[in-house]
Amino acid sequence: MDVKSCVNLWVQPTRGLMDEKFVVLVQNVLPGSQLTVRAFHRCEDGHSWEAFAHYNANTSGTVNVAEDLSLGGTYSGVEPMGLLWSLRPVPGSKPGLRMRKMNVQTPMEVTISVYQGHQTEGFMDQEPLAGVMVERWYMAPGVRRIPITEGGLSATLFLPSGPGPFPGLLDLWGGGGKLVEYRAALLASHGIASLALDYLTPKITMEKGKMVDNQYFETAYRVLQQHPQILGSRIAMLGLSFGTSVTLRMAAYSQVLKPRCAVCISGSHVQPVDGSLEQVMVFFAENAVKTRFSEQDEVIWRDLLQPIPTDPTLKVDVGRIQCPLLLVVGEDDQNWPALESAMDMKEMMERAGNSHLLTVLSYPNAGHLIEPPYAPHARASSFRSVKSHETVMALWGGETAAHARAQEDAWRKMLVFLKANLYGGTNPGAASFSKL
């Protein structure tokens, strides 16, 4: 009997959102047989990634990845989505890779395959028993992608499916610059009109050689506020890393930008509050003497802002913030002192009497790059500084399984937080591939 012709590999859904779970089921194999289930993905940059796990079929000749124990591989234990979050560059890849979706209008294509035996290498030289291609999307059906250049902005607006009006969100990434769209696209897939904004390397900065000021962010906020399909009084801010610095500053001091709520991931309130964006970057650079290096010569920047200053001119007065604030912290963050900053912000808000607005999600063994669910964990990767233009190997921190759990939990709770404050609990605009 030809074992291969009998094996059935079933993956559902084969087309879904990035934060949607799938079920992987292997059937019609010999009871007790050893199998390897593998995921393979080739990125837009041409680099290849893989994850794999070892299973033993049950007495009915079945393996259910969502329920069965992985005995080894890139993850172990019962991990329904381990085939995605444990993806890693294939052997021989250049060091420092980080997986990031560039074109959100195309899916992430992942091939799920099953092999005989407990394999760890040489997959390309073997014929799988069965294989299925799955599509993972950041943009749900009907989500619209709209480039924004008005007011000198370098931005992309993602509008949810349907007529609206929708709540809005201003999405700010960190110190690497560029226009990063995938998180905003996924938020729009959940009913929140989201504006991804490049504020460190926008066209206006490239042309004039000068960093943007607070007015740039207020212009972006007004674009959301004045859009006919967006609820102008229901706009949130979301910042990661250096984007947190901007989010806290604007939420505390801007007379124009008045967010309904704010989410800050892996960042700090420490900055010269009277300084421009460029002066904030200079302030960080002046503390570069505190840089440390790991045994693998990876850059550790978490001490640049430590100890947390007591000088009130060197940290945002979060006691002024008048909207609900969610802080997401990885306790093994090697890039920013996010945990120490969150503790100090909590104390400041308690003294100011606005701590009822604060929610802190803190995750042991999670690192700096807390991304949407099932994104592969990068403990370290190549990073090019916007200020110095120098490329280094930055240590972000985190232990893979714990970091993956943090990403999944934080994303779910962030969506609940945003919808509670922007929609009041209803969500008329969310879309899903499962509804097709």
RAKANOR-V730664 format. One record per backbone hydrogen bond with DSSP energy under -0.5 kcal/mol. CO is the residue of the C=O (numbers start at 1). NH is the residue of the N-H. If there is no record, write none. Layout:
BEGIN
CO,NH  CO,NH
END
This chain:
BEGIN
1,3  2,6  3,6  3,7  7,9  8,10  8,27  10,25  12,23  14,135  16,137  17,20  23,12  23,25  24,65  25,10  26,63  27,8  30,33  33,57  34,117  35,55  36,38  36,115  37,53  38,113  39,51  40,111  41,43  41,49  43,46  47,43  48,90  49,41  50,88  51,39  52,74  52,75  53,37  54,71  55,35  57,32  58,32  58,61  61,29  62,58  63,26  63,65  64,67  64,68  70,77  72,54  77,70  77,79  79,82  81,84  81,85  82,86  84,87  85,377  88,50  90,93  94,97  96,382  98,100  102,104  103,106  104,139  107,109  108,110  108,136  110,112  110,134  111,40  111,113  112,132  113,38  114,129  114,130  115,36  117,119  122,125  123,126  126,128  130,114  132,112  134,110  135,16  136,108  137,18  138,140  140,143  144,146  144,159  146,157  148,155  149,152  150,153  153,155  154,198  155,148  156,196  157,146  157,159  158,194  159,144  166,231  167,193  168,236  169,171  169,195  170,172  170,238  171,197  172,240  174,177  175,386  178,180  179,181  181,185  182,186  183,187  184,188  185,189  187,190  187,192  188,191  189,431  191,193  193,169  194,158  194,196  195,171  196,156  197,173  197,199  199,212  202,205  202,206  203,207  204,208  205,209  213,216  213,217  214,218  215,219  216,220  217,221  218,222  219,223  220,224  221,225  222,226  223,227  224,227  227,230  229,166  230,232  231,234  234,168  235,260  235,261  236,170  237,263  238,172  239,265  240,243  241,244  241,245  242,246  243,247  244,248  245,249  246,250  247,251  248,252  249,253  250,254  256,258  257,259  260,324  261,237  262,326  263,239  264,266  264,328  265,241  269,316  271,273  272,275  276,280  277,281  278,282  279,283  280,284  281,285  282,286  283,287  284,287  285,288  287,290  288,291  292,300  294,297  298,294  299,301  299,395  300,292  301,304  302,305  303,306  311,314  312,315  313,273  314,271  316,318  317,320  318,321  324,262  325,327  325,359  326,264  327,329  327,361  328,266  329,331  329,363  330,333  334,301  334,302  336,338  337,341  338,342  339,343  340,344  341,345  342,346  343,347  344,348  345,349  346,350  347,351  348,352  349,353  349,354  349,355  354,357  355,358  357,325  359,327  360,362  361,329  362,364  363,331  363,366  365,399  366,332  368,370  369,371  372,375  377,379  379,396  379,397  381,394  383,385  383,392  385,389  390,385  390,392  392,383  392,394  393,299  394,381  394,396  396,334  396,368  399,403  400,404  401,405  402,406  403,407  404,408  405,409  406,410  407,411  408,412  409,413  410,414  411,415  412,416  413,417  414,418  415,419  416,420  417,421  418,422  419,423  419,424  419,425  423,426  427,430  432,435  433,436
END
